[in-house]
Amino acid sequence: MRSVIGLREFWDQAVPEALRDELIARYGEKRRYAYRERYVAVVLTAVDALDQLATDPVAVRLAAWYHRAVHDQGASAAEDAEASARLAEEELPRYGVSPARTAEVARLVRLTGGLGELTGGMRELTVGTGAEQAPDANGDVLHDAVNAVIAGRNYASHASELRRDADRRAEPREQPDHQDEFGRIRQRHAEVRELLDSGIYRTQLARDLYDVDARANLAAELALLDGLLPAPWRGWQRGALATTAVLTAVVAFVAAFGAARADWRTPAYSGDSSWPEIVLTLLVLAAIPALYWASRQTGRAPRIVAGTAIAIGLIGLVVVWIKAPDTNAVSGVGQAVPLVVVASILLVLAAAAALAASRFTTRPRNRGQVLAGIAAAAAIVLVTVFVIDPLQNAYLHSANEHLETQSEPAGPTGRSQLTGDVLWTSAARGYLDDVVATSHGIAVTTSREGTVEMLDPATGRTRWRYIRTDSSRQPGVTVLNGGQQLLVKYDELGYFVLDANTGKRLKAWPGRTRDYQIQNADPLVTGRPVSKGSDKLYGTNTDGSNRWTYEPGRCTGISATATADTVLVDLSHSCGRETDETVGLNLKDGKKLWSHSGPLLNWETPVGGLIVGAEKGAQNEGVTTLVGLEPRSGEVKWRWPMPKQWGCTPRHDTAGSLVLLISCPQGDNSSSIVTAIDGSSGRQVWTATAAVSPQQRYAVTDDGRVVFLYSQGSCRLAEVGAGRTNYRLLPLRRSCGGDITAAGNLILVSGRDGLTALR
């Protein structure tokens, strides 16, 4: 009642009190949140203080009474002002107010339509159009009187009422539209900032009376609005967690789908059922939209959804634990096992992320949430590529390898004297192309799929046997690190480094190296052919990492050989007009040392600290000259002309510091000429002939002997070395259908009985 009695004191007696009571009743409506009696009292008090500046104080006072007489929560400030002006135009004439004053009152009320929807005061009011605007004393007074509310002690409450009133204008929704809410707060923030920057009052008297307090109140409101507005990073936690939940569930689905298509064990067993993987795939697929929804909600329901997904993931892990196959030398773990584990764990993590996200308040999307989501997506991709996939491969590498070892150390590697006796026979049956001598025995890849054996060179017994159950092909083997390690190539899996002494796996090369080709074994240089673009050459470490990469350009084939410090690279260009060339690279960092236009050598092999090869004749006459090349500079150190009486293109090999050339006399390809050249000087050391075709199978020992395997009524050996040729019979029951190789100075032949070392 006090506010009503106070309002009556402001009434101008020139107008009947009946109209006063009607207006007071309008401002006292219970449905109003803002623009109630206290507000009107502040405006009328300011009119009393400023009416001396007005040309028609009565019209200004009536406009103050009427300017929010009509207020609809769903209407804008302009709509309220228009409705209030029409009410004045309708009522004032009935109470004896002149038409001119009625029109002025309506005009002034309409001026308050410049009010923002959330503003507590009037914006700049102007009269007239064009560059020049006529003075409006009545409008200035009303403008400043309305804005006097800003300087009041209760302005904070009034501003809160205005925001509450504005919230009522928003259409009701099941979920609050925070974007609209914060949009209104931003609008009010801009209006307050505009008032502070442009000036609140038009008259000097109002500025003297109200400006200091008004600015203090607006500054306080601005600080409040800053707290209500979302910061650029506010809500980033939920953005990151929601993205993590969805994308992790997607990766889990990919893993589960892969498991449904993969084998549970290797080799595949037809009795293994795939229904658990199929069920898991369908459940993970259903979990993706469910977790997306849960990560954006709050309350009990999203927690139930996330908890259900966690339970599914844990059940998947239990199924793996129960169903995982036993591993042995003939059976291993299939790809489905780690994929189910990955899918189950990722589903648990996705559900945990959704559960955590549901505990954060929902906020409108902002820069922080977007960036956090992008960062989470990038993190998931990186973790998948650099953590999950390597861990899965590491598990399969470990689960599917089987190592059988003997405790005896390797005996000494003997020298085959070729007496006609057998030193030992091993049951290991393999291809002698993959028999190599190491510092700890003779490594052989046997006909048993995925198996490498290390044989004792003194007895032929197996020192260790490395078996991979996930490989169905015979591997290839290369010696590394001076015979201390083996590099084993499995076509399906890639490269593995084994300790030559124990057979233990030291390293599995990264999957990206699977298509690498060994250009030089010791030191290690690899290459990778590319169908489009440039072939690549790598300086590779024994762990599969690359020190450097050399890319010569598109349409370029690469072949390389290496010495202890230099790589000699032959480049063949297959398109364009570029000529072939030879390039020298530093082994340590791959930097180019020199280049030579055109093919320098027909073949190359490192020996005696040089690169030795054969260059072509000037008239394309075939191979005519042996060349010793200094690898660091590309300079030719020596030349050795090949005898013109040679009738066959020579085959070549090395033994220590010797280069061995095998050719035939002119017109006689049933005999061989074997010549040894010192690789460091180009000097001929010895030459000898043998009544054996140079196309026969042969082996070269470390001490420079060339041993041919051939048939002449019976299986025979021809030993050529130091300028002499000795002919031997192969021991009884040995077949000439096998092959021959040398491990150091030990001669090995293969046959029906296995691998035989000759005494």
C-alpha positions in Angstrom: 0.0 0.0 0.0 2.9 2.4 0.6 3.9 2.3 -3.1 0.3 3.0 -4.1 0.0 6.0 -1.7 3.4 7.3 -2.9 2.3 7.2 -6.5 -0.9 9.2 -5.7 1.3 12.0 -4.4 2.8 12.5 -7.9 -0.6 13.0 -9.6 -1.3 16.3 -11.3 -4.6 17.7 -10.1 -5.3 19.0 -13.6 -6.5 15.5 -14.5 -9.2 13.6 -12.6 -8.1 11.1 -9.9 -10.1 8.3 -11.5 -7.6 8.1 -14.3 -4.8 8.0 -11.7 -6.3 5.0 -10.0 -6.7 3.2 -13.3 -3.0 3.7 -14.1 -1.9 2.7 -10.6 -3.9 -0.5 -11.0 -2.1 -1.2 -14.3 1.3 -0.9 -12.8 0.3 -3.1 -9.9 -0.7 -6.1 -12.0 0.6 -9.3 -10.5 1.7 -10.8 -13.8 4.3 -8.1 -14.1 7.9 -8.8 -13.1 9.2 -5.4 -14.2 7.9 -1.8 -14.6 5.9 -1.9 -11.3 4.9 0.9 -8.9 8.4 1.4 -7.5 9.8 1.9 -11.0 7.2 4.5 -11.9 7.8 6.3 -8.6 11.5 6.7 -9.5 10.7 8.1 -12.9 8.1 10.5 -11.6 10.5 11.7 -8.9 13.1 12.5 -11.6 10.4 14.3 -13.6 9.8 16.6 -10.6 13.5 17.3 -10.4 13.8 18.0 -14.1 10.4 19.5 -15.1 11.8 23.0 -15.0 13.6 22.2 -18.3 10.4 21.1 -20.1 8.1 23.3 -22.2 5.1 21.3 -21.1 5.7 19.7 -17.7 2.2 18.3 -17.5 2.6 16.5 -20.8 5.9 15.1 -19.7 4.4 14.0 -16.4 1.5 12.3 -18.1 3.9 10.6 -20.6 5.9 9.3 -17.6 2.6 7.8 -16.1 1.6 6.3 -19.4 5.0 5.1 -20.9 4.6 1.5 -19.6 0.9 1.5 -18.7 0.6 -1.4 -21.1 3.2 -4.1 -20.7 3.1 -7.5 -22.3 5.8 -10.0 -21.4 5.7 -11.3 -24.9 6.1 -7.9 -26.5 9.1 -5.7 -27.3 9.8 -2.3 -25.8 8.6 -0.6 -29.0 5.3 -2.7 -28.9 4.7 -1.7 -25.3 5.3 2.0 -26.1 3.0 1.9 -29.1 0.2 0.2 -27.1 0.7 2.6 -24.2 0.6 5.6 -26.6 -2.7 4.4 -28.1 -4.1 4.0 -24.6 -3.3 7.6 -23.8 -4.8 8.8 -27.1 -8.0 6.9 -26.2 -8.3 7.8 -22.5 -7.0 11.4 -22.1 -9.6 13.1 -24.3 -12.3 11.5 -22.1 -10.8 13.2 -19.1 -10.7 16.6 -20.7 -7.1 16.7 -21.9 -6.7 18.9 -25.0 -6.0 17.2 -28.3 -2.6 19.0 -28.6 -1.5 17.8 -25.2 -2.8 14.3 -25.8 -0.8 14.2 -29.1 2.3 15.4 -27.2 1.8 12.8 -24.5 1.4 10.1 -27.2 4.5 11.3 -29.0 6.6 11.2 -25.9 5.4 7.7 -25.0 6.3 6.5 -28.4 9.8 7.9 -28.0 10.3 5.4 -25.2 10.0 2.7 -27.8 13.7 3.3 -28.5 14.1 1.3 -25.3 16.1 -2.0 -25.7 14.3 -5.1 -24.7 16.5 -5.6 -21.7 17.6 -2.0 -21.0 16.7 -0.2 -17.9 16.9 3.2 -19.5 16.1 4.9 -22.7 18.5 5.2 -25.6 19.2 8.5 -27.4 15.9 10.2 -28.3 15.9 12.5 -31.3 13.3 14.6 -33.0 13.4 15.6 -36.6 15.1 14.1 -39.6 18.2 14.8 -41.7 21.4 16.4 -40.6 19.7 19.0 -38.4 17.5 17.9 -35.5 15.1 20.3 -33.7 15.5 20.7 -29.9 13.1 18.5 -27.9 13.1 19.8 -24.3 10.1 17.6 -23.3 11.8 14.5 -24.9 15.1 15.3 -23.2 13.4 15.5 -19.8 11.5 12.3 -20.3 14.6 10.6 -21.6 16.6 11.6 -18.5 13.8 10.8 -16.1 13.4 7.3 -17.4 17.2 6.8 -17.3 17.2 8.1 -13.7 16.2 4.5 -12.8 19.8 3.5 -13.6 21.1 5.7 -10.8 18.7 4.3 -8.2 19.7 2.3 -5.2 17.5 -0.5 -6.3 18.8 -0.6 -9.9 20.3 -4.1 -9.5 16.9 -5.5 -8.5 15.3 -3.7 -11.4 17.8 -5.0 -13.9 17.3 -8.5 -12.5 13.5 -8.1 -13.0 14.1 -7.0 -16.6 16.2 -10.1 -17.3 13.5 -12.3 -15.7 10.9 -10.6 -17.7 12.8 -11.2 -20.9 13.3 -14.8 -20.1 9.5 -15.2 -20.0 9.4 -14.1 -23.6 11.4 -17.2 -24.7 9.1 -20.0 -25.9 9.0 -22.7 -23.3 11.0 -25.8 -24.2 11.6 -29.2 -22.6 15.3 -28.4 -22.4 16.4 -24.8 -21.8 17.9 -23.1 -24.8 21.1 -21.8 -23.4 22.1 -20.3 -26.8 19.0 -18.0 -26.7 19.6 -17.2 -23.0 23.2 -16.2 -23.5 22.2 -14.4 -26.7 20.0 -12.1 -24.6 22.7 -11.6 -22.0 25.1 -10.7 -24.8 22.6 -8.2 -26.1 22.2 -6.6 -22.7 26.0 -6.5 -22.3 26.3 -4.6 -25.6 23.5 -2.1 -24.5 25.1 -1.4 -21.2 28.5 -0.9 -22.8 26.8 1.4 -25.4 25.3 3.5 -22.6 28.6 3.8 -20.8 30.4 4.8 -24.0 27.8 7.2 -25.5 26.5 9.1 -22.5 23.5 8.3 -20.3 21.8 11.7 -19.9 21.1 14.5 -22.3 20.6 17.4 -19.9 23.3 18.9 -17.8 21.1 18.9 -14.7 20.5 15.2 -15.0 24.2 14.5 -15.5 24.9 16.5 -12.3 22.2 14.6 -10.4 22.5 11.0 -11.6 25.6 10.4 -13.8 28.0 9.3 -11.1 25.6 6.8 -9.5 24.3 5.6 -12.9 27.8 4.8 -14.1 28.6 2.9 -10.9 25.5 0.8 -11.2 26.1 0.1 -14.9 29.7 -0.9 -14.2 28.4 -3.3 -11.5 25.9 -4.7 -13.9 28.5 -5.1 -16.6 30.7 -7.1 -14.2 27.6 -9.3 -13.4 26.9 -9.9 -17.0 30.6 -10.8 -17.6 30.2 -13.5 -15.0 26.9 -14.8 -16.7 28.4 -14.9 -20.2 30.3 -18.1 -21.1 34.0 -17.6 -21.3 35.6 -18.7 -24.6 36.9 -21.9 -22.9 34.0 -22.5 -20.5 32.6 -26.1 -21.0 35.7 -27.4 -22.7 35.8 -30.4 -20.5 32.4 -31.6 -21.6 33.3 -30.9 -25.3 36.5 -32.9 -25.0 34.8 -35.8 -23.1 31.8 -35.9 -25.5 34.1 -36.1 -28.5 36.2 -38.7 -26.8 33.2 -40.8 -26.0 31.8 -40.8 -29.5 35.1 -41.2 -31.5 36.4 -43.9 -29.1 33.2 -45.8 -29.6 33.7 -45.5 -33.3 37.2 -46.9 -33.1 35.9 -49.7 -30.9 33.3 -50.5 -33.6 36.0 -50.7 -36.2 38.0 -53.0 -34.0 35.0 -55.2 -33.3 34.1 -55.4 -37.0 37.7 -56.4 -37.8 37.5 -59.1 -35.1 34.3 -60.5 -36.6 36.2 -60.9 -40.0 39.5 -62.2 -38.5 40.5 -65.7 -37.3 40.5 -66.5 -33.6 43.7 -68.6 -33.9 46.4 -69.2 -36.5 46.4 -71.4 -38.5 42.6 -70.9 -38.8 40.5 -73.6 -37.2 37.0 -74.2 -38.7 35.6 -75.1 -35.3 36.0 -71.6 -33.9 32.7 -69.8 -33.7 32.5 -66.1 -34.6 29.2 -65.3 -33.0 30.7 -63.5 -29.9 32.6 -61.1 -32.2 29.4 -60.5 -34.2 27.4 -59.8 -31.1 30.0 -57.5 -29.8 30.1 -55.6 -33.1 26.3 -55.0 -33.0 26.4 -53.9 -29.4 29.2 -51.4 -30.0 27.4 -50.1 -33.1 24.3 -49.5 -30.9 26.5 -47.9 -28.2 27.7 -45.1 -30.6 24.4 -43.1 -30.7 23.6 -44.0 -27.1 26.9 -42.6 -25.8 26.5 -39.6 -28.0 23.2 -38.9 -26.3 24.4 -39.7 -22.9 27.4 -37.4 -23.2 25.1 -34.4 -23.8 22.6 -35.1 -21.0 22.6 -34.9 -17.2 20.8 -37.0 -14.7 20.2 -40.7 -14.0 19.3 -41.9 -17.6 22.7 -41.1 -19.2 24.5 -42.8 -16.3 22.5 -45.9 -16.8 23.4 -45.9 -20.5 27.1 -45.4 -19.8 27.0 -48.1 -17.1 25.4 -50.6 -19.6 28.2 -49.9 -22.1 30.9 -50.4 -19.5 29.3 -53.8 -18.5 29.3 -54.8 -22.2 33.0 -54.0 -22.5 33.9 -55.9 -19.3 31.9 -58.9 -20.6 33.9 -58.8 -23.8 37.1 -59.0 -21.8 35.8 -62.0 -19.9 35.0 -63.7 -23.1 38.5 -63.2 -24.4 40.0 -64.5 -21.2 37.8 -67.7 -21.4 38.1 -68.2 -25.1 41.7 -67.2 -25.9 43.5 -70.2 -27.6 46.6 -71.8 -26.2 49.8 -71.2 -28.1 52.5 -73.7 -29.1 54.9 -74.4 -32.0 52.1 -75.2 -34.4 49.2 -73.0 -33.3 49.0 -69.3 -32.3 46.7 -66.4 -31.6 44.7 -65.0 -34.4 44.0 -61.3 -35.2 40.6 -61.5 -33.6 41.9 -61.9 -30.1 43.7 -58.5 -29.7 40.9 -56.8 -31.7 38.2 -58.0 -29.3 40.4 -56.8 -26.4 40.9 -53.4 -28.0 37.2 -53.1 -28.8 36.2 -54.0 -25.3 38.6 -51.7 -23.6 37.8 -48.8 -25.9 34.1 -49.3 -25.2 34.7 -49.1 -21.5 36.8 -45.9 -22.0 34.1 -44.4 -24.3 31.4 -45.1 -21.7 33.6 -43.7 -18.9 34.1 -40.5 -21.0 30.3 -40.2 -21.6 29.7 -40.7 -17.9 32.1 -38.0 -16.9 30.7 -35.7 -19.6 27.2 -36.1 -18.1 28.4 -34.6 -14.8 29.2 -31.2 -16.4 26.7 -28.5 -16.9 25.4 -28.1 -20.5 26.7 -24.9 -22.0 26.3 -23.3 -25.4 29.0 -24.3 -27.9 31.9 -21.9 -27.9 35.5 -21.8 -29.2 36.9 -23.7 -26.2 34.5 -26.6 -26.7 35.3 -26.8 -30.4 39.0 -26.7 -29.9 38.8 -29.2 -27.1 36.8 -31.5 -29.3 39.4 -31.2 -32.1 42.2 -31.8 -29.7 40.4 -34.9 -28.4 39.8 -36.2 -31.9 43.5 -35.7 -32.8 44.6 -37.4 -29.5 42.4 -40.4 -30.3 43.8 -40.7 -33.8 47.4 -40.4 -32.5 46.7 -42.9 -29.7 45.2 -45.4 -32.2 48.1 -45.1 -34.6 51.0 -44.8 -32.2 49.8 -46.7 -29.2 47.0 -49.1 -29.8 48.2 -50.5 -33.2 51.8 -51.0 -32.0 50.6 -52.6 -28.8 48.4 -55.0 -30.7 51.2 -55.9 -33.1 53.6 -56.3 -30.1 51.1 -58.7 -28.5 50.8 -60.8 -31.7 54.5 -60.8 -32.3 55.1 -62.1 -28.8 52.1 -64.6 -28.6 52.9 -66.2 -32.0 56.6 -66.8 -31.6 58.1 -70.0 -30.3 61.7 -70.4 -29.5 63.4 -73.8 -28.9 66.9 -73.6 -27.6 69.9 -75.8 -26.6 72.4 -74.8 -24.0 75.5 -75.8 -25.8 77.7 -73.0 -27.3 78.6 -73.2 -31.0 81.6 -75.2 -32.0 84.3 -74.0 -34.3 83.5 -73.6 -38.0 85.7 -76.1 -39.8 87.2 -76.0 -43.3 86.0 -78.5 -45.9 89.0 -80.3 -47.3 86.7 -82.2 -49.7 88.1 -85.6 -48.8 85.0 -87.3 -50.0 83.6 -87.7 -46.5 80.6 -86.2 -44.8 81.2 -84.0 -41.7 77.6 -84.0 -40.6 74.0 -84.1 -41.9 71.2 -82.0 -40.5 67.5 -82.9 -40.9 66.9 -79.2 -41.6 65.7 -79.0 -45.1 65.7 -75.6 -46.7 66.8 -73.6 -49.7 70.5 -72.9 -49.7 69.9 -69.4 -51.0 68.9 -68.6 -47.4 71.8 -70.3 -45.6 74.2 -67.8 -44.1 77.2 -68.0 -41.8 77.1 -66.0 -38.6 79.4 -65.6 -35.6 77.4 -68.2 -33.7 76.7 -70.9 -36.3 75.0 -71.5 -39.6 71.5 -69.9 -40.0 69.1 -71.7 -42.3 65.4 -71.1 -43.2 63.9 -74.5 -43.4 61.0 -75.8 -45.4 58.9 -75.7 -42.3 56.8 -72.6 -42.7 57.9 -69.6 -40.7 61.0 -71.3 -39.2 64.7 -70.2 -38.8 67.2 -72.6 -37.4 70.8 -72.0 -36.1 73.0 -75.0 -36.7 76.2 -75.8 -34.9 78.9 -75.6 -37.6 80.9 -78.4 -35.9 78.1 -81.0 -35.4 75.1 -79.8 -37.5 72.8 -80.0 -34.4 70.2 -77.3 -34.0 71.3 -74.7 -31.4 68.0 -72.9 -31.5 64.9 -72.8 -33.6 62.7 -69.7 -34.0 59.1 -70.4 -35.2 56.4 -68.0 -36.1 52.9 -69.6 -36.2 51.4 -66.6 -37.9 53.5 -67.0 -41.1 52.7 -69.5 -43.8 55.7 -68.8 -46.0 59.4 -69.5 -45.8 61.2 -66.4 -44.5 64.4 -64.8 -45.9 67.4 -64.2 -43.7 70.3 -61.7 -43.8 73.3 -61.2 -41.6 73.6 -58.0 -39.6 76.2 -56.4 -37.4 79.2 -58.5 -38.4 77.3 -61.8 -37.9 76.0 -61.0 -34.4 72.4 -60.6 -35.5 70.0 -61.9 -38.1 67.4 -59.9 -40.1 64.5 -62.2 -40.9 61.9 -61.2 -43.5 58.4 -62.6 -43.3 56.3 -61.5 -46.2 53.1 -61.3 -44.2 54.6 -59.6 -41.1 57.8 -57.7 -42.1 61.2 -57.7 -40.6 62.4 -59.2 -37.3 65.9 -58.9 -35.8 67.1 -62.0 -33.9 70.1 -62.5 -31.7 72.4 -64.9 -33.6 73.6 -66.5 -30.4 70.3 -67.1 -28.6 67.6 -66.7 -31.2 65.7 -64.2 -29.1 63.8 -61.5 -30.9 65.5 -58.2 -30.4 63.3 -56.0 -32.4 60.3 -56.1 -34.8 60.5 -53.4 -37.4 57.6 -51.0 -37.8 54.8 -52.1 -40.0 55.5 -49.3 -42.5 58.8 -51.1 -43.4 57.1 -54.3 -44.6 57.7 -53.5 -48.3 61.3 -52.3 -47.8 63.9 -54.1 -49.9 67.4 -54.8 -48.6 69.9 -53.0 -50.9 72.9 -53.7 -48.7 72.9 -55.8 -45.5 76.0 -54.8 -43.6 76.0 -51.8 -43.3 72.3 -51.7 -43.7 70.8 -49.7 -46.6 67.2 -50.3 -47.6 64.9 -49.1 -50.4 61.2 -48.8 -51.2 59.8 -48.8 -54.7 56.9 -46.4 -55.2 54.3 -46.8 -58.0 53.8 -43.0 -58.2 56.4 -40.5 -57.3 60.0 -41.2 -56.4 61.5 -44.5 -55.2 63.2 -44.0 -51.8 66.5 -45.1 -50.4 67.0 -45.2 -46.6 70.0 -45.3 -44.3 68.3 -47.8 -41.9 69.3 -48.7 -38.3 69.1 -52.2 -37.1 65.9 -51.3 -35.2 64.1 -50.4 -38.4 64.3 -46.6 -37.9 65.8 -44.5 -40.7 68.6 -42.0 -40.3 68.0 -40.4 -43.6 65.9 -40.7 -46.8 67.1 -40.1 -50.3 64.5 -39.4 -53.0 66.1 -38.9 -56.5 62.8 -37.9 -58.3 59.9 -39.4 -60.1 60.3 -42.2 -62.6 63.6 -43.2 -61.1 64.7 -46.7 -60.2 67.3 -47.2 -57.5 69.9 -49.9 -56.8 72.7 -49.4 -54.2 75.6 -51.0 -52.5 77.6 -49.7 -49.5 81.0 -49.7 -47.9 81.7 -48.8 -44.3 81.1 -45.1 -44.9 79.7 -44.6 -48.4 76.7 -45.7 -50.4 77.0 -46.0 -54.2 73.6 -45.4 -55.9 72.7 -46.2 -59.5 69.8 -44.2 -60.7 67.9 -45.2 -63.8 65.4 -42.7 -65.2 62.4 -44.2 -67.1 60.7 -41.0 -68.3 61.8 -37.7 -69.6 65.2 -37.0 -71.1 67.3 -37.4 -68.0 70.3 -39.6 -68.4 71.1 -42.4 -65.9 73.6 -41.5 -63.3 75.7 -42.8 -60.4 75.7 -41.0 -57.0 77.9 -41.3 -53.9 76.1 -40.7 -50.5 77.6 -40.4 -47.1 76.4 -43.4 -45.1 75.9 -41.5 -41.9 73.6 -38.7 -43.0 72.8 -39.4 -46.7 74.4 -36.3 -48.0 75.5 -36.4 -51.6 79.3 -36.6 -52.0 79.5 -36.7 -55.8 77.6 -37.7 -58.9 78.5 -39.0 -62.4 76.3 -38.6 -65.4 75.6 -41.9 -67.1 75.9 -45.5 -65.8 79.3 -45.8 -64.2 79.4 -49.6 -63.6 77.4 -52.5 -64.8 77.6 -54.1 -61.4 79.2 -53.2 -58.1 80.5 -55.0 -55.1 82.5 -53.6 -52.1 85.9 -55.2 -51.6 89.3 -54.1 -50.4 87.9 -50.6 -49.3 86.8 -49.9 -52.8 83.7 -50.4 -55.0 84.7 -52.9 -57.7 82.6 -53.3 -60.8 82.6 -53.8 -64.5 82.2 -50.9 -66.9 80.8 -51.1 -70.4 82.9 -50.7 -73.5 82.7 -47.5 -75.5 80.9 -49.1 -78.4 78.4 -51.1 -76.4 80.6 -54.1 -76.8 79.6 -55.6 -73.5 81.6 -55.8 -70.3 85.3 -55.2 -71.1 87.0 -53.6 -68.1 87.0 -54.3 -64.3 87.2 -51.0 -62.3 88.2 -50.2 -58.7 86.3 -47.0 -57.6 87.2 -44.9 -54.6 83.7 -44.6 -52.9 84.3 -41.2 -51.2 85.2 -39.3 -54.3 84.0 -41.5 -57.2 87.6 -41.5 -58.6 88.7 -44.6 -60.5 91.7 -46.1 -58.7 92.5 -48.9 -61.1 91.3 -50.6 -64.3 91.9 -54.3 -65.3 91.1 -55.1 -68.9 89.4 -58.4 -69.3 91.0 -60.8 -71.7 89.6 -60.8 -75.1 89.8 -64.6 -75.3 87.0 -64.9 -72.8 83.9 -66.0 -74.5 81.3 -65.7 -71.8 80.0 -62.8 -69.8 81.8 -63.3 -66.5 80.0 -64.2 -63.3 81.5 -62.5 -60.2 81.8 -63.1 -56.5 84.0 -62.0 -53.6 86.2 -63.7 -51.0 87.9 -61.5 -48.5 89.9 -59.0 -50.5 89.6 -60.9 -53.8 87.2 -60.5 -56.7 86.5 -63.8 -58.4 85.5 -63.8 -62.1 84.2 -66.9 -63.8 84.1 -67.0 -67.6 84.8 -69.5 -70.4 87.2 -69.7 -73.3 86.2 -68.4 -76.7 84.0 -71.0 -78.4 84.1 -73.4 -75.4 81.3 -72.9 -72.9 81.9 -76.4 -71.4 85.0 -75.1 -69.5 85.5 -72.4 -67.0 88.2 -69.8 -66.4 88.4 -68.6 -62.8 90.5 -65.5 -62.2 91.2 -63.8 -58.8 91.8 -60.1 -58.7 93.1 -58.1 -55.7 90.3 -55.7 -55.0 92.5 -53.0 -53.5 95.0 -52.8 -56.3 93.5 -54.4 -59.4 96.4 -56.9 -59.6 95.7 -60.4 -60.9 96.5 -62.9 -58.1 95.9 -66.2 -59.9 93.9 -67.8 -62.7 92.9 -71.4 -63.3 90.7 -73.5 -65.6 88.2 -76.2 -64.9 86.5 -78.7 -67.1 83.1 -77.5 -65.9 80.6 -75.2 -67.5 80.6 -71.7 -65.9 76.8 -72.0 -65.7 77.0 -74.8 -63.2 76.1 -74.3 -59.5 79.0 -73.2 -57.4 80.0 -71.9 -53.9 82.8 -69.5 -52.9 84.5 -70.0 -49.6 86.1 -67.3 -47.4 89.6 -68.4 -48.3 89.0 -67.9 -52.0 88.1 -71.3 -53.3 85.4 -71.8 -56.0 83.7 -75.2 -55.7 81.5 -76.4 -58.6 78.8 -79.0 -58.2 78.1 -80.9 -61.4 77.2 -84.3 -62.8 79.5 -86.4 -65.0 78.3 -90.0 -64.7 78.3 -89.4 -61.0 77.9 -86.4 -58.7 81.2 -84.5 -58.7 82.9 -81.4 -57.2 85.5 -79.2 -58.9 87.6 -77.2 -56.4 89.4 -74.2 -58.0 91.7 -72.1 -55.9 95.2 -70.6 -55.8 95.7 -71.4 -59.5 94.9 -75.2 -59.2 91.9 -77.3 -59.9 91.0 -80.5 -57.9 88.2 -82.8 -58.8 86.3 -84.8 -56.1 83.5 -87.3 -56.0 80.5 -86.3 -53.9 80.0 -88.7 -51.0 77.9 -91.7 -51.8 74.1 -91.3 -51.7 74.4 -87.5 -52.3 72.1 -86.3 -55.0 73.2 -83.7 -57.6 69.6 -82.4 -57.7 70.3 -80.3 -54.6 72.3 -77.1 -54.3 75.6 -76.0 -52.9 76.8 -73.1 -50.8 79.5 -72.1 -48.4 79.3 -71.0 -44.8 82.7 -69.5 -44.2 85.1 -72.2 -45.4 82.6 -75.0 -44.9 80.9 -76.5 -48.0 77.2 -77.4 -47.7 75.0 -79.3 -50.1 71.3 -80.0 -49.9 69.6 -83.3 -50.7 66.9 -85.7 -49.8 68.5 -86.4 -46.4 68.6 -82.7 -45.5 71.6 -80.4 -45.3 75.1 -81.9 -45.5 78.4 -80.4 -44.5 81.4 -81.9 -46.4 84.6 -82.8 -44.5 
